[in-house]
Amino acid sequence: PENIRSIFREIMSACLSLEKRLRVTCLGPLGTFSHQAVREQFGAATEVIPVSSIAGAFDEVECGRADYAVVPVENSTEGTVAATLDRFVASPLAIKAEVQLRIEQCLLASDGRAEDLRRIVSHPQSLGQCRQWLSQHLPRLPLIEAASNAQAAIMARDEAHVGAIAGRVCAEEYGLKILAANIQDQKHNCTRFLVLGLDGPSRVSGDDKTSLLLALPHKAGALHRVLKPFADNNVSIGTIESRPLKERAWEYLFFLDLVGHAEEPNVARALAAVKRRCLRLKVLGSYPAAPGPL
């Protein structure tokens, strides 16, 4: 199934580019896992606009310079991405789709073998994710931190005997050789990305999610009263996350992922009841559930 999805993704990407080439923004530079998520969702015929921050990705779509943004929202080991959740509070963008990407780290170099390397460069998070593998296979090499995996890949491309830890897209983007693949210590490390846009709502697919933002009164039992309509209408909650309100100390917003589309009757009934019990309800989008980590 994964191979079939890849084939049809590229066919659709090529066909769409004949009508209008999509412009999609993501956290850069090129070669990051965000860039890989763009390719998994939209194919290789898409024009990718790398930006330096998650807020910048929101801005590109809000200002009309890009059609869609792809931003990380949750990692299976590190938890939610606060910068993405916080920006939803005032943004007009809606969630159009999600991508679950398996984070596979590789050891890259311009040439040679792993035994020929003299230092390893990568983002601190990637170095930490591969610490056991590095201590077992390359225990004597110094580990150098870089601003991003893509920057590390550029260093490996331009300097001899330098190895970079990054994804496969970095190897393709910067012409590097993969010396070792899948070297992360946690083999099931996945990141969930959201596709954001300004166009109309997605149709019911039969396997959907709905994401919400809720503001509650600061009263005992407020969260219980808001969550009860979901149970009453047989709506499953996949994720719930709290974030502090920037305007008022010690008050919080809640982000929820529901199973189902906002137009399905049971979800619609639950949302109508919830709206009467909270200070603010914002539907961030209903969208097809991702098939699983790619």
C-alpha positions in Angstrom: 0.0 0.0 0.0 2.8 2.5 0.8 4.4 2.0 -2.6 1.0 2.4 -4.4 0.4 5.6 -2.4 3.8 6.9 -3.5 3.1 6.2 -7.2 -0.3 7.9 -7.2 1.0 10.8 -5.1 3.5 11.7 -7.8 1.0 11.2 -10.6 -1.4 13.6 -9.0 1.4 16.1 -8.1 2.6 16.1 -11.8 -1.0 16.6 -13.0 -1.7 19.4 -10.6 1.5 21.2 -11.6 0.3 21.4 -15.2 -2.7 23.5 -14.0 -0.9 25.5 -11.3 2.2 24.6 -9.4 1.4 24.5 -5.7 3.5 26.6 -3.4 3.9 25.0 0.0 5.9 26.4 2.9 7.6 24.6 5.8 10.3 24.9 8.4 13.6 25.1 6.5 16.2 24.9 5.2 15.5 22.3 2.5 16.2 18.7 3.6 14.5 18.9 7.0 11.9 16.4 8.1 9.3 19.2 7.5 10.4 19.3 3.9 10.1 15.5 3.7 6.5 15.8 5.1 5.7 18.2 2.3 6.9 15.7 -0.3 5.0 12.9 1.3 1.8 14.9 1.1 2.1 16.9 -2.1 4.8 15.1 -4.2 8.0 16.3 -5.9 6.4 18.7 -8.4 5.5 21.1 -5.6 7.4 24.4 -5.1 8.7 24.3 -1.5 9.2 27.6 0.3 11.5 27.1 3.4 11.1 29.6 6.3 13.1 30.0 9.5 10.2 29.5 12.0 6.8 27.9 12.4 5.3 31.4 12.8 6.8 32.2 9.4 5.1 29.3 7.8 1.7 30.5 9.1 2.5 34.0 7.8 3.3 32.8 4.2 -0.1 31.3 3.8 -2.0 34.1 5.6 -0.4 36.7 3.3 -1.1 34.7 0.2 2.5 33.9 -0.7 2.0 30.2 -0.3 -1.0 27.9 -0.9 -0.4 25.6 2.1 1.9 25.3 5.1 3.1 22.0 6.7 4.0 22.4 10.3 4.9 19.9 13.1 2.4 19.5 15.9 3.4 16.4 17.9 6.2 14.0 18.3 5.7 10.5 19.7 8.6 10.9 22.2 8.9 14.7 22.7 5.2 15.6 22.9 3.4 18.5 21.3 5.0 21.5 19.5 3.9 24.5 21.6 4.7 27.1 18.8 2.2 25.5 16.5 -0.6 25.3 19.1 -0.1 28.9 20.2 -0.3 30.3 16.7 -3.7 28.7 16.1 -5.3 31.0 18.7 -5.4 34.0 16.3 -4.7 32.4 12.9 -7.5 32.1 10.3 -5.8 29.0 8.8 -7.7 25.7 8.9 -6.2 22.1 9.1 -6.7 20.4 5.8 -4.8 17.2 6.3 -2.3 15.4 8.5 1.0 13.5 7.8 2.5 11.0 10.2 6.2 10.7 9.3 8.5 8.1 10.8 11.7 9.8 11.8 14.5 7.8 10.4 18.0 9.2 11.0 20.9 8.3 8.7 24.6 8.8 8.8 25.6 10.8 5.7 28.9 11.8 4.2 30.2 13.1 0.9 32.2 9.8 0.3 34.1 7.0 2.0 33.2 4.8 4.9 32.0 5.5 8.5 35.5 4.5 9.7 37.0 7.4 7.7 35.1 10.1 9.6 36.7 12.4 12.1 33.7 14.2 13.5 29.9 14.0 13.5 27.7 17.0 13.1 23.9 17.3 13.6 21.1 19.2 15.4 21.3 18.5 19.2 18.0 16.6 19.1 19.2 14.3 16.4 22.5 13.6 18.2 20.5 12.7 21.3 18.2 10.4 19.3 21.2 8.5 18.0 23.4 8.5 21.1 23.4 4.8 21.8 24.2 4.0 18.1 27.1 6.5 18.1 28.6 5.3 21.3 28.5 1.7 20.0 29.8 2.3 16.5 31.8 5.6 16.6 32.6 6.0 20.2 35.7 8.2 19.8 34.4 10.8 17.3 33.6 14.3 18.6 29.9 15.3 18.3 29.4 18.8 17.0 26.1 20.6 17.3 24.5 22.4 14.3 21.5 24.7 13.9 19.7 22.1 11.8 20.2 18.8 10.2 20.3 20.5 6.8 23.2 22.7 7.9 25.0 19.6 9.1 24.4 18.1 5.7 25.9 21.1 4.0 29.0 20.8 6.2 29.3 17.1 5.3 29.1 18.0 1.6 31.7 20.8 1.8 34.2 19.2 4.2 36.1 15.9 4.0 35.8 13.3 6.8 32.7 15.0 8.3 29.6 12.9 8.9 26.1 14.4 9.3 23.1 12.8 11.0 20.0 13.7 9.0 17.1 12.2 7.0 17.1 10.6 3.5 15.8 13.8 1.9 19.0 15.6 3.1 21.1 13.0 1.3 19.1 13.6 -1.9 19.1 17.4 -1.6 22.8 17.8 -1.0 24.2 14.8 -2.9 25.4 12.8 0.0 26.1 9.1 0.5 24.1 7.2 3.1 26.8 5.3 5.2 24.3 3.9 7.7 20.5 4.0 7.8 17.9 3.9 10.6 20.4 4.6 13.3 18.0 6.3 15.8 17.8 4.6 19.2 13.9 4.6 19.3 12.8 2.8 16.1 9.2 3.9 16.4 9.9 7.7 16.7 7.2 9.5 14.6 6.2 13.1 14.1 2.8 14.3 13.2 2.5 17.2 10.8 -0.5 19.4 9.9 -1.3 20.8 6.5 -2.8 24.3 6.8 -4.7 26.3 4.3 -7.4 29.0 3.7 -9.6 27.1 1.2 -13.0 25.6 2.1 -13.8 22.7 4.5 -12.9 19.1 3.7 -15.7 16.7 2.9 -16.6 13.7 5.1 -14.3 10.8 4.1 -15.5 8.2 6.6 -12.2 8.2 8.5 -11.7 11.7 9.8 -10.4 13.8 12.7 -11.6 17.1 14.0 -9.3 19.5 16.0 -10.7 22.1 18.4 -9.6 25.0 20.6 -11.5 25.6 23.8 -11.5 28.3 26.4 -13.2 27.4 29.7 -14.4 29.4 32.6 -12.2 29.2 35.7 -14.6 27.2 37.7 -14.5 23.8 39.4 -15.7 21.0 37.1 -15.6 23.2 34.0 -13.5 20.7 32.0 -15.7 17.8 33.1 -18.9 19.6 31.9 -17.3 20.4 28.6 -16.0 16.9 27.9 -19.3 15.1 29.0 -21.2 15.8 25.7 -18.5 13.9 23.7 -19.1 10.8 25.9 -22.9 11.3 25.7 -22.7 11.3 21.8 -20.1 8.5 21.5 -17.3 10.8 20.2 -13.8 9.6 21.1 -11.1 12.1 22.1 -7.7 11.2 20.7 -5.6 14.1 22.2 -6.1 16.8 24.8 -3.5 19.4 25.5 -3.5 22.6 27.6 -1.7 25.8 26.9 -1.6 29.0 29.0 -3.6 32.0 28.0 -1.1 34.7 27.2 -3.5 37.5 28.3 -4.4 36.1 31.7 -2.1 34.4 34.2 -3.1 30.9 35.3 -5.9 30.4 32.8 -5.6 27.9 30.0 -6.8 26.9 26.5 -7.4 23.3 25.6 -6.6 21.7 22.3 -8.6 18.5 21.4 -8.5 16.0 18.6 -11.7 14.1 18.1 -12.4 11.0 16.0 -15.0 12.0 13.4 -15.9 14.9 11.1 -17.7 18.0 12.4 -20.5 17.4 9.9 -21.3 13.9 11.2 -24.5 14.0 13.3 -23.0 12.7 16.6 -20.0 15.1 16.4 -22.3 18.0 15.4 -24.5 17.4 18.4 -21.6 17.2 20.8 -20.1 20.4 19.4 -23.4 22.3 19.8 -23.6 21.2 23.4 -19.9 22.0 24.1 -20.3 25.5 22.6 -23.0 26.4 25.3 -20.6 25.3 28.1 -17.4 27.1 27.2 -16.2 30.7 26.7 -14.9 30.0 23.2 -15.0 27.2 20.8 -13.0 27.2 17.6 -13.0 24.3 15.1 -9.5 24.2 13.7 -10.6 21.8 10.9 -12.0 18.4 10.0 -9.7 16.3 7.8 -8.9 12.7 6.7 -7.0 10.7 9.3 -3.5 9.8 8.1 -3.0 6.2 7.2 -0.1 5.7 9.5 3.6 6.6 9.7 5.2 6.8 6.3 
